[in-house]
Structures are given as C-alpha cells and as structure tokens.
C-alpha cells in the first residue's frame, strides 16, 4: 500500500514544517498562520493530530499495524 506511505510522509512533513517554523497553516487559520506562542491550542492540537496520523499511516503501510482483511 504505497499510497498510505506517501500520505504518511506528507503528513509528517507538514507537521514537521509546522514544528520547525513555529507556524501552523491549517484550514480556517489567519493569513500568517497560527503562531506557537500566540495561539498554542490552535497550533498544537492540529499539529499533533497530523503527526500522529502520519506515523499511523506509515506503520500501516509497513504492515506493523495490520488492516482487517475484506
């Protein structure tokens, strides 16, 4: 399932970019993004969710977490 791996890498890259720059660009954010200092909840909540989703998708693609068979 290479699509899960690619989406997972994209999610980790997006969350990593937010962590490095200190600005989170998510849906509904102001034009300059959510700042880590001024809007901690609006920055950290989506960043942690996107990072967790990316890790979860990579683990699924590597068959560490098996999906149920159809």
N, CA, C and O atoms as a printed pandas DataFrame, in Angstrom:
     atom_number atom_name residue_name chain_id  residue_number  x_coord  y_coord  z_coord
0              1         N          UNK        A               1    0.819   -1.179    0.000
1              2        CA          UNK        A               1    0.000    0.000    0.000
2              3         C          UNK        A               1    0.870    1.252    0.000
3              4         O          UNK        A               1    0.995    1.933    1.018
4              5         N          UNK        A               2    1.460    1.544   -1.135
5              6        CA          UNK        A               2    2.357    2.701   -1.197
6              7         C          UNK        A               2    1.644    4.037   -1.022
7              8         O          UNK        A               2    2.280    5.019   -0.638
8              9         N          UNK        A               3    0.336    4.100   -1.293
9             10        CA          UNK        A               3   -0.364    5.378   -1.136
10            11         C          UNK        A               3   -0.412    5.783    0.332
11            12         O          UNK        A               3   -0.307    6.969    0.644
12            13         N          UNK        A               4   -0.569    4.813    1.244
13            14        CA          UNK        A               4   -0.557    5.134    2.679
14            15         C          UNK        A               4    0.813    5.666    3.092
15            16         O          UNK        A               4    0.911    6.587    3.903
16            17         N          UNK        A               5    1.856    5.087    2.535
17            18        CA          UNK        A               5    3.208    5.535    2.858
18            19         C          UNK        A               5    3.437    6.967    2.390
19            20         O          UNK        A               5    4.012    7.775    3.119
20            21         N          UNK        A               6    2.995    7.282    1.189
21            22        CA          UNK        A               6    3.182    8.625    0.652
22            23         C          UNK        A               6    2.357    9.664    1.415
23            24         O          UNK        A               6    2.840   10.762    1.691
24            25         N          UNK        A               7    1.129    9.322    1.750
25            26        CA          UNK        A               7    0.299   10.245    2.529
26            27         C          UNK        A               7    0.898   10.428    3.916
27            28         O          UNK        A               7    0.893   11.536    4.453
28            29         N          UNK        A               8    1.416    9.347    4.501
29            30        CA          UNK        A               8    2.056    9.438    5.809
30            31         C          UNK        A               8    3.287   10.325    5.790
31            32         O          UNK        A               8    3.499   11.118    6.707
32            33         N          UNK        A               9    4.106   10.194    4.743
33            34        CA          UNK        A               9    5.280   11.060    4.610
34            35         C          UNK        A               9    4.871   12.521    4.448
35            36         O          UNK        A               9    5.502   13.413    5.015
36            37         N          UNK        A              10    3.824   12.761    3.679
37            38        CA          UNK        A              10    3.334   14.120    3.501
38            39         C          UNK        A              10    2.833   14.718    4.809
39            40         O          UNK        A              10    3.086   15.886    5.102
40            41         N          UNK        A              11    2.124   13.916    5.592
41            42        CA          UNK        A              11    1.602   14.393    6.872
42            43         C          UNK        A              11    2.738   14.679    7.855
43            44         O          UNK        A              11    2.712   15.689    8.558
44            45         N          UNK        A              12    3.720   13.803    7.904
45            46        CA          UNK        A              12    4.860   14.036    8.798
46            47         C          UNK        A              12    5.654   15.255    8.342
47            48         O          UNK        A              12    6.135   16.028    9.171
48            49         N          UNK        A              13    5.794   15.430    7.039
49            50        CA          UNK        A              13    6.489   16.605    6.520
50            51         C          UNK        A              13    5.753   17.893    6.848
51            52         O          UNK        A              13    6.377   18.895    7.198
52            53         N          UNK        A              14    4.434   17.874    6.737
53            54        CA          UNK        A              14    3.626   19.062    7.035
54            55         C          UNK        A              14    3.721   19.415    8.516
55            56         O          UNK        A              14    3.920   20.576    8.873
56            57         N          UNK        A              15    3.576   18.402    9.379
57            58        CA          UNK        A              15    3.684   18.645   10.821
58            59         C          UNK        A              15    5.109   19.052   11.189
59            60         O          UNK        A              15    5.304   19.919   12.040
60            61         N          UNK        A              16    6.099   18.438   10.559
61            62        CA          UNK        A              16    7.486   18.801   10.833
62            63         C          UNK        A              16    7.794   20.229   10.418
63            64         O          UNK        A              16    8.511   20.942   11.120
64            65         N          UNK        A              17    7.259   20.645    9.287
65            66        CA          UNK        A              17    7.445   22.029    8.851
66            67         C          UNK        A              17    6.807   22.993    9.850
67            68         O          UNK        A              17    7.376   24.040   10.155
68            69         N          UNK        A              18    5.642   22.644   10.350
69            70        CA          UNK        A              18    4.988   23.496   11.352
70            71         C          UNK        A              18    5.809   23.563   12.635
71            72         O          UNK        A              18    5.917   24.623   13.251
72            73         N          UNK        A              19    6.385   22.439   13.037
73            74        CA          UNK        A              19    7.191   22.430   14.257
74            75         C          UNK        A              19    8.484   23.223   14.085
75            76         O          UNK        A              19    8.918   23.907   15.011
76            77         N          UNK        A              20    9.096   23.138   12.916
77            78        CA          UNK        A              20   10.352   23.846   12.674
78            79         C          UNK        A              20   10.126   25.350   12.559
79            80         O          UNK        A              20   10.863   26.139   13.150
80            81         N          UNK        A              21    9.109   25.747   11.799
81            82        CA          UNK        A              21    8.869   27.173   11.586
82            83         C          UNK        A              21    8.134   27.838   12.732
83            84         O          UNK        A              21    8.238   29.051   12.912
84            85         N          UNK        A              22    7.390   27.063   13.510
85            86        CA          UNK        A              22    6.613   27.645   14.608
86            87         C          UNK        A              22    5.296   28.239   14.153
87            88         O          UNK        A              22    4.626   28.925   14.925
88            89         N          UNK        A              23    4.922   27.988   12.932
89            90        CA          UNK        A              23    3.661   28.485   12.377
90            91         C          UNK        A              23    2.889   27.312   11.790
91            92         O          UNK        A              23    3.437   26.505   11.039
92            93         N          UNK        A              24    1.615   27.229   12.140
93            94        CA          UNK        A              24    0.769   26.171   11.608
94            95         C          UNK        A              24   -0.212   26.718   10.603
95            96         O          UNK        A              24   -1.002   27.608   10.920
96            97         N          UNK        A              25   -0.170   26.198    9.403
97            98        CA          UNK        A              25   -1.087   26.621    8.348
98            99         C          UNK        A              25   -2.125   25.528    8.151
99           100         O          UNK        A              25   -1.869   24.514    7.502
100          101         N          UNK        A              26   -3.304   25.756    8.727
101          102        CA          UNK        A              26   -4.385   24.784    8.666
102          103         C          UNK        A              26   -5.633   25.470    8.150
103          104         O          UNK        A              26   -5.667   26.696    8.041
104          105         N          UNK        A              27   -6.660   24.696    7.830
105          106        CA          UNK        A              27   -7.903   25.250    7.314
106          107         C          UNK        A              27   -8.511   26.206    8.339
107          108         O          UNK        A              27   -8.635   25.871    9.517
108          109         N          UNK        A              28   -8.882   27.375    7.886
109          110        CA          UNK        A              28   -9.509   28.354    8.754
110          111         C          UNK        A              28   -8.533   29.192    9.545
111          112         O          UNK        A              28   -8.949   29.929   10.438
112          113         N          UNK        A              29   -7.255   29.105    9.251
113          114        CA          UNK        A              29   -6.271   29.868   10.017
114          115         C          UNK        A              29   -6.143   31.277    9.448
115          116         O          UNK        A              29   -6.521   31.521    8.302
116          117         N          UNK        A              30   -5.614   32.200   10.237
117          118        CA          UNK        A              30   -5.377   33.540    9.710
118          119         C          UNK        A              30   -4.317   33.513    8.606
119          120         O          UNK        A              30   -3.606   32.518    8.464
120          121         N          UNK        A              31   -4.201   34.592    7.821
121          122        CA          UNK        A              31   -3.261   34.587    6.685
122          123         C          UNK        A              31   -1.813   34.283    7.065
123          124         O          UNK        A              31   -1.082   33.704    6.262
124          125         N          UNK        A              32   -1.384   34.659    8.269
125          126        CA          UNK        A              32    0.003   34.387    8.651
126          127         C          UNK        A              32    0.154   33.084    9.427
127          128         O          UNK        A              32    1.245   32.795    9.919
128          129         N          UNK        A              33   -0.899   32.297    9.551
129          130        CA          UNK        A              33   -0.838   31.013   10.241
130          131         C          UNK        A              33   -0.982   31.155   11.742
131          132         O          UNK        A              33   -0.905   32.258   12.284
132          133         N          UNK        A              34   -1.190   30.039   12.406
133          134        CA          UNK        A              34   -1.292   30.027   13.864
134          135         C          UNK        A              34    0.109   30.014   14.452
135          136         O          UNK        A              34    0.926   29.161   14.105
136          137         N          UNK        A              35    0.381   30.940   15.323
137          138        CA          UNK        A              35    1.688   31.051   15.961
138          139         C          UNK        A              35    1.737   30.156   17.193
139          140         O          UNK        A              35    0.736   29.995   17.893
140          141         N          UNK        A              36    2.898   29.579   17.454
141          142        CA          UNK        A              36    3.083   28.693   18.603
142          143         C          UNK        A              36    2.926   29.444   19.926
143          144         O          UNK        A              36    2.468   28.868   20.913
144          145         N          UNK        A              37    3.298   30.711   19.954
145          146        CA          UNK        A              37    3.246   31.494   21.191
146          147         C          UNK        A              37    1.889   32.163   21.398
147          148         O          UNK        A              37    1.364   32.154   22.511
148          149         N          UNK        A              38    1.317   32.741   20.348
149          150        CA          UNK        A              38    0.062   33.479   20.483
150          151         C          UNK        A              38   -1.149   32.572   20.535
151          152         O          UNK        A              38   -2.098   32.875   21.258
152          153         N          UNK        A              39   -1.159   31.473   19.797
153          154        CA          UNK        A              39   -2.293   30.549   19.725
154          155         C          UNK        A              39   -1.831   29.125   19.996
155          156         O          UNK        A              39   -1.803   28.306   19.077
156          157         N          UNK        A              40   -1.467   28.810   21.241
157          158        CA          UNK        A              40   -0.899   27.472   21.472
158          159         C          UNK        A              40   -1.877   26.326   21.196
159          160         O          UNK        A              40   -1.475   25.306   20.637
160          161         N          UNK        A              41   -3.135   26.468   21.570
161          162        CA          UNK        A              41   -4.089   25.381   21.338
162          163         C          UNK        A              41   -4.359   25.201   19.851
163          164         O          UNK        A              41   -4.409   24.073   19.362
164          165         N          UNK        A              42   -4.531   26.296   19.133
165          166        CA          UNK        A              42   -4.800   26.216   17.697
166          167         C          UNK        A              42   -3.578   25.752   16.914
167          168         O          UNK        A              42   -3.716   25.312   15.773
168          169         N          UNK        A              43   -2.398   25.839   17.495
169          170        CA          UNK        A              43   -1.194   25.334   16.838
170          171         C          UNK        A              43   -0.957   23.867   17.180
171          172         O          UNK        A              43   -0.773   23.045   16.283
172          173         N          UNK        A              44   -0.959   23.532   18.465
173          174        CA          UNK        A              44   -0.545   22.199   18.888
174          175         C          UNK        A              44   -1.556   21.110   18.577
175          176         O          UNK        A              44   -1.163   20.009   18.191
176          177         N          UNK        A              45   -2.847   21.380   18.731
177          178        CA          UNK        A              45   -3.848   20.326   18.505
178          179         C          UNK        A              45   -3.797   19.778   17.074
179          180         O          UNK        A              45   -3.664   18.565   16.911
180          181         N          UNK        A              46   -3.896   20.608   16.031
181          182        CA          UNK        A              46   -3.817   20.032   14.682
182          183         C          UNK        A              46   -2.446   19.451   14.346
183          184         O          UNK        A              46   -2.348   18.470   13.609
184          185         N          UNK        A              47   -1.392   20.055   14.883
185          186        CA          UNK        A              47   -0.048   19.548   14.581
186          187         C          UNK        A              47    0.132   18.141   15.134
187          188         O          UNK        A              47    0.658   17.270   14.442
188          189         N          UNK        A              48   -0.294   17.909   16.363
189          190        CA          UNK        A              48   -0.167   16.575   16.970
190          191         C          UNK        A              48   -1.051   15.570   16.253
191          192         O          UNK        A              48   -0.643   14.427   16.048
192          193         N          UNK        A              49   -2.262   15.978   15.867
193          194        CA          UNK        A              49   -3.161   15.061   15.148
194          195         C          UNK        A              49   -2.566   14.683   13.795
195          196         O          UNK        A              49   -2.572   13.508   13.428
196          197         N          UNK        A              50   -2.054   15.657   13.051
197          198        CA          UNK        A              50   -1.470   15.367   11.735
198          199         C          UNK        A              50   -0.208   14.513   11.870
199          200         O          UNK        A              50    0.012   13.611   11.061
200          201         N          UNK        A              51    0.614   14.782   12.869
201          202        CA          UNK        A              51    1.810   13.975   13.101
202          203         C          UNK        A              51    1.430   12.538   13.460
203          204         O          UNK        A              51    2.023   11.593   12.939
204          205         N          UNK        A              52    0.459   12.370   14.336
205          206        CA          UNK        A              52    0.005   11.026   14.712
206          207         C          UNK        A              52   -0.587   10.278   13.536
207          208         O          UNK        A              52   -0.348    9.081   13.375
208          209         N          UNK        A              53   -1.358   10.970   12.713
209          210        CA          UNK        A              53   -1.938   10.343   11.533
210          211         C          UNK        A              53   -0.846    9.890   10.568
211          212         O          UNK        A              53   -0.937    8.806    9.992
212          213         N          UNK        A              54    0.184   10.716   10.390
213          214        CA          UNK        A              54    1.287   10.338    9.507
214          215         C          UNK        A              54    2.027    9.117   10.003
215          216         O          UNK        A              54    2.341    8.219    9.221
216          217         N          UNK        A              55    2.310    9.072   11.296
217          218        CA          UNK        A              55    3.001    7.906   11.873
218          219         C          UNK        A              55    2.132    6.664   11.733
219          220         O          UNK        A              55    2.623    5.592   11.376
220          221         N          UNK        A              56    0.840    6.810   12.016
221          222        CA          UNK        A              56   -0.092    5.687   11.915
222          223         C          UNK        A              56   -0.150    5.153   10.479
223          224         O          UNK        A              56   -0.140    3.939   10.276
224          225         N          UNK        A              57   -0.211    6.032    9.495
225          226        CA          UNK        A              57   -0.273    5.589    8.101
226          227         C          UNK        A              57    1.018    4.908    7.653
227          228         O          UNK        A              57    0.972    3.945    6.888
228          229         N          UNK        A              58    2.146    5.387    8.110
229          230        CA          UNK        A              58    3.404    4.722    7.756
230          231         C          UNK        A              58    3.484    3.343    8.399
231          232         O          UNK        A              58    3.950    2.395    7.767
232          233         N          UNK        A              59    3.041    3.220    9.634
233          234        CA          UNK        A              59    3.033    1.900   10.277
234          235         C          UNK        A              59    2.088    0.940    9.578
235          236         O          UNK        A              59    2.378   -0.253    9.495
236          237         N          UNK        A              60    0.959    1.436    9.069
237          238        CA          UNK        A              60    0.048    0.584    8.301
238          239         C          UNK        A              60    0.714    0.141    7.003
239          240         O          UNK        A              60    0.618   -1.026    6.623
240          241         N          UNK        A              61    1.389    1.067    6.319
241          242        CA          UNK        A              61    1.998    0.711    5.038
242          243         C          UNK        A              61    3.153   -0.270    5.204
243          244         O          UNK        A              61    3.434   -1.045    4.289
244          245         N          UNK        A              62    3.823   -0.253    6.347
245          246        CA          UNK        A              62    4.915   -1.194    6.608
246          247         C          UNK        A              62    4.425   -2.493    7.237
247          248         O          UNK        A              62    5.233   -3.350    7.596
248          249         N          UNK        A              63    3.119   -2.645    7.372
249          250        CA          UNK        A              63    2.455   -3.832    7.936
250          251         C          UNK        A              63    2.805   -4.062    9.394
251          252         O          UNK        A              63    2.727   -5.195    9.869
252          253         N          UNK        A              64    3.188   -3.024   10.111
253          254        CA          UNK        A              64    3.382   -3.144   11.552
254          255         C          UNK        A              64    2.027   -3.198   12.236
255          256         O          UNK        A              64    1.833   -3.935   13.203
256          257         N          UNK        A              65    1.086   -2.402   11.717
257          258        CA          UNK        A              65   -0.303   -2.424   12.173
258          259         C          UNK        A              65   -1.111   -3.038   11.027
259          260         O          UNK        A              65   -1.273   -2.404    9.985
260          261         N          UNK        A              66   -1.618   -4.254   11.203
261          262        CA          UNK        A              66   -2.349   -4.886   10.106
262          263         C          UNK        A              66   -3.769   -4.336    9.981
263          264         O          UNK        A              66   -4.430   -4.044   10.977
264          265         N          UNK        A              67   -4.211   -4.205    8.758
265          266        CA          UNK        A              67   -5.595   -3.841    8.492
266          267         C          UNK        A              67   -6.432   -5.109    8.419
267          268         O          UNK        A              67   -5.922   -6.159    8.027
268          269         N          UNK        A              68   -7.710   -5.033    8.789
269          270        CA          UNK        A              68   -8.543   -6.239    8.682
270          271         C          UNK        A              68   -8.752   -6.616    7.219
271          272         O          UNK        A              68   -8.878   -5.754    6.349
272          273         N          UNK        A              69   -8.786   -7.914    6.972
273          274        CA          UNK        A              69   -8.995   -8.398    5.604
274          275         C          UNK        A              69  -10.438   -8.215    5.213
275          276         O          UNK        A              69  -11.340   -8.264    6.049
276          277         N          UNK        A              70  -10.646   -8.001    3.916
277          278        CA          UNK        A              70  -12.003   -7.843    3.419
278          279         C          UNK        A              70  -12.612   -9.171    3.092
279          280         O          UNK        A              70  -13.761   -9.233    2.656
